[in-house]
Amino acid sequence: MIPPSRKATFIGGGARRKAYGKNHPLAIPRVSLTFDLIKAYGALKPEELRRPRKAADRELTWFHTREYVSAIKRCEALGKVNNGYRREFRLGTLENPYFEGLYSIPAAATGASVQAAEEVIAGRIGFNPAGGMHHARAGHAQGFCYFNDPVLGILRLKREGWRVLYLDLDAHHGDGVEEAFLGDPDVLTLSLHMDTSYAYPFRGGRFEDAGNPEAGHTTINLPLPQGVHDGEYRVAFDAVWPGVVSRFRPDVMVLQAGADMLAADPLGKFRITTQCFLEIAAKVIAACPCHPDGTPRLLVTGGGGYHPLLVARAWTGLWALLSGRMLPEAIPGQGQALLRAAGWGEGEEDEGYLFASRVDPEITAAVRPEITALAERIQSHPFFAA
């Protein structure tokens, strides 16, 4: 088994119940395939694994309304969503469908993010790949998300008196988390995402949506055009990241590592490679505030990602970074068999390798003027100029 060099906890690997029914973008194996691929590498020790638990009602209602929590529990008990709940809580829709375990499965994914926060408090990195459901609102489901686990993880960290920097790499705007902490001077939300002029949620997420200036500009958004490649993404990220860290000076970081930013994701419009995704994650780890023993104070969740092979490889590489492992690029035979069995790998040139995509001339092409202009605007943002 490959030994770790950093203290980290993987929360997951429990019961494999199917969610979202049929014909939904998330009705695919993601966390289970990631878990199995990590095990195929021999990259998970028993002491690094925690089974997820359901979030308690008292935890869910740190953010969600009691009425909403009660409604989703009742829908699971009844085995259906009535019209009143559909209208009021946006449950039982095409976007947020009814499925067996409607309450239990999201509650476990949410409890896992609270557990991940507690792992961070205890001196370890916490990784919950089933989390990252960043669109859910206090009183209703939205964007495939039933409970907003990043918000609850942040709230648990705030109970320690810590200032929290939340970075959202998902291809879609982290609107639910932004809204939850808008104007909170102790939480800064930074989201790089597809411009909402062409992508879900089709509103907000603009660079100008800067939160409450008097509270320290608690929101920074970087909306990006279609087709952003590695070089362009680096320009945007490097323009904002060092300044955010040095100006905000967080006590802890939360990373939403949505994998729908990757090229070939069916719901994404970027052309980012797995290598770039992991490079950004490495920069986050390097910039983290640390415990006295040097362990980064970092909570990491999953997020979007609608091609299970891309997700599994990206999050396996991410776990390697978090736990301080070097994994061979060639996937072990058992892992290759797992990926083939998922039924999504036919015809992929790199299906036998951890990196789902290769760097090529197109991926490193010249940076478009709009990206350069965005980087320049970042430097004139009041947060950096203050």
N, C-alpha and C positions, 0 to 999 in steps of 0.2 A: 504494500500500500504506500502511495506517495505521501511523505510526511509534510505537514504544514510548518510554516515558519512564522505564522501570525495567528493570534487568537481570534477565531471567528466561529459563529454558530449558524448552521443551516436549519431553518424551521420549515418542516414539510415532510413529505414521504409517507404520510399516513394513508388512510382509506382513499381509494380511487373511485370516487363517485362522479358520474357524468353530470355536467351542468349545461345549462342553456338549451337543452333539448336538441333538436335536429336543425340543420340548415341555418345555423347561426355562426358568425365568424369566430366565436370563442368555443364552439363545440368541437374542439380539437385537443389532442394531448400536448400540454406545454410543460407544466410543472412536473408531471410524472415522467415525461421523456427526459427532461433536464436531470431529474433525480437519478434516473436509470443510467444516463450517459456519464454522470459524475461517478456513479458506482462502477461502471465499466472501466473507468480510468483508475479505480482504486483510490479515489481522491476524497474520501469521506470516512473519517474515523468515528466510531460509535459515540465518543464523548463530544463530537462536534454537532451531533444531530439532536434536535428537539422536535417532538411531535406537536403539531398545532392544537390549540384549545379554542373553544368558542369564546368570543368576547362576551363578558357578562353584560346584562342590561345596564348596570350602573356605568360601565365603560362606554357602551354604545351611546348612551344619553349624555356623555360629555359633549357630544356634537349633535347627534340626531334627536329629533323630537320623540317624545314617548309615544305619540300617536302613530308615527311612522314605524317605529320598532314593533309596536303592538300589531299593526296592520300586517306587516310582512310575516310575523310569527303566525298570525291567524290564517293567512293565505296558505302557509305550509300545512297547518293543521287541517284545513278544509280540503286541501288538494286542488285548489282553484283560486282565481282572482275574480271577485265580483266587479260589476261595472262601476260601482262607487269608488272602490279602491283603485281601479284602473284610471279613473279620471283624476282622483285626488293625489295619488302617490305614484302614478306612471308605472304601475306594475302590470304584468300580463300584456305587454305591447310587443311589437316585433323587435324593438330595440332592447327592451328589458323583459324577456318572456318569462312565463311561469315554467318551472321545472321542479321535479321532485328534489326536496332539499333547498327550497327557495330561501329559507332563513338560515338553515344550518350550515350550508356550504359557504356563503358570504360571511357569516358570523365567525367561522373558523379561520378564514383568510384574514379577517380583521383582527381577531384575537392574536393571530400570529404576528401582526405588526406591533401590537402592544407588547407581546413577548420579546420581539426583536428590540424594542426600545429598552426593555428591562435587561436584556443581554448587554446592551450598550452601557447602561447605568452600572452593571456589574463588572464592566471592564473588558468586554468582548465586542467585536463587530457583529451586528445582527443582520441576517439575510433572510427575507421572506419573499421568495419568488412568486408566490400566489397573490401578493399584495400589489399595490400601485393603482388601486381603483379610484382615480383622481377626479372623476366627473360627478360622483354622487353628491347630492345636496342634503342639507339637514332634514328636509321633510319629504324628499322624493328620490326615486331612482333616476339615473340619467347616464346615457352613453355607455351601456353595458355594465354599469357600476351600481351596486345596491347599497353598500356601506362604504364610507370614505376612510379606508384604513390609514392612508398617509396622514390625514388630519388627526386621527386618534393616536397614532404613533408620536406625532409632534406634540400633542397635548400631554402625553405621558412624559416626554422629555422636558417640557416646560415646567412640570411639577417639581423638577429638580432645580428650578431657578435658572435653567440654561437658555441662552439665546440660540435660536435654531436657524440655520441656513438650509432651505429646501431647494434642491436642483432637480428639475423635471426634464429628462431627455426624451420622453415620449414624443412621437411625431405629432401628437395632438396636444393642444393647449391644456395645461393643468388648471382648468378654470375653477373646479370645485375647491381645490386647496387654496388657490389665490383668493377666492371669495371669502373663505372661512377666516383668513388672517389679514384681510385688507385693513390697513391702519394699525395693525399690531406692531409696535416698534421692536418687539423681541423675536419676530419671525420675518425673515426675508424670503420671498419666493421668486425664483429665477426659472423661467421656462423658455426653452428653445423649441420651436414647433413650426409646423406648416402654417403659413398665413391663413387666417380664417376667412379670407376673401374667397378661397377655393377649397377649404377643408373644414371638417367638423371641428368645433361646434358652430361654425359659420357666424360667429360674432365674438367681439372682445379679442383679447390676446395681442393687441397692437402695442407697438413700442411706446406709444403715448399714454397707455393705461398704466400710470406710474404710482398708483396708490395714493395715499394721503401725504402730501409733501411735508406737512407739519409733523408727521410721525416718522419721518426719515425715509420716505420713498420705499415702502416695504414690498413693492412689486416691480420686477423688471422682466419685460417680455421681449423676446427676439423672434418675430415672425419671419420665416424664411420662404423663398420662392420654391417652386417645383424644381426637381432635378438637382438639388444641392448635393455636391460631391464632397469627398473627404477634404480637399484643399480649402474649399469655401467654408465648410463647417468649422475647420480649425481657425480660420480667420475670425469668424464670428465669436466662437467660444473664447479664443485667446484674447480678444478685445475686451471681453466683459469679466472673465473669471478671476484673474489676479486682483483686479480692482474691487470686485465684490467681496472677496475674502479679506483683503486688507482694510477696506472701509467698514464693513459690517462687524468683523471680528467675532465670529460665532464661537459658541462653546461646544457645539455639536453640529453635524451635518446629516441631512436625510437626502438620499439619492433615489429618485424614481427612475429605474433603468428600463424604460419601455423599449422593446426591440423592434417596434414597427418603424423605427428610423432607418432600418437596414434596407439596402437595395433588394428588390424582388418581393418585399412584403406586399401582400395583395391590397392592403388599405393605406399604405404609405406612398408618398410621392418623392422620397429622397433617394439618393444613390450612394448611401454611406456603406462602407465595408465593415465587416466584423472587426478588422484590425483597428479602424478608427474608433469604433464604439469602445473597444477595450483601452485604447490610448486615452480617451477622455476619462474613462473610469479610473485609470491609473493616475491621471492628473488630480482627480478629486481625492483619491486616497492620499496622495503626497501632500495635499494642501490641508488635510484635516487637522483640527486640534486633537491632541492626544491625551490619554491617561498617563500617569507618571511612569508607567513601564514602557511607553512608546506606542501602545495600541491605539489606532485611530478611533476617535469617537464618531462612529459612522453607522447609521441605520440604512439598509438598502432594501428596496422592494423591487418587484417586477413591474409590470405595467402592460401596455399594448404589445402586440406581436401576434400575427395571424398566419404565419407560416411556421409550423411546429419545428421543422428542422433548423431553420434560422434561429428561432428562439432558443432551442435546446443547446445549440453550439455556442451562441452568444452568452447565455447565462452560465454554461459550464466554464467558459473562459473567464467570466466575471467571478465565479466562485474561486477559481484558481488565484486570481488577483487578490481577492479578499482574504483568503486563507494563506497566501504567500507560497503558492506552489508554482512550479514550472511543469506544464503538461506537454507531452509530445504532440506535435502538430498532427501526426498520423493517428487517426482514431483507432483504438483497439478493435479487433475483429468483432467482439461481442457488441461494442457500441455501434459499429457499422451495420450489424444485423438489426439492431433496434431501430436505427434511422430508416433502413429499408422497409422494415415492417410497418412503419407509420404510413407508408403509401404516398409520400409526397416527394420522394427523391429521384423519381425516374428522370434520367436524362441530365442530371446535374453533374457538371464536370468535377466538382470538388467534394462530392458526397463522402469521400473517405478521409477528409481532413477537417480539423477543428474549425479552421477559418472558412466561413461559408462563401467568401468571395475573395478574389485576388485583386491586388492593385494593378491597374493597367493605365495606359496614357489618358484615357477618357476620365478616369477617376481623379487623376492629378492635373486635370486641365486648368487653364487660366481662370482666375477668379473674376466673376462678372462684376460690372460696375455697381450694381445694387448692393452686393455684399460689401464691397469696399466702402460704399456710402453709409451702410448700416454701422460698420465698425467705427467710422468717423463720428456718427451721431452718438454712439455709445460714449465716446470720450467727452462729449459736451453735455451728457445727461447730468441733471442737478445733483444726483447722488455722488457722482465722481468729482464734480466741480465744487461741492460743498467744502 
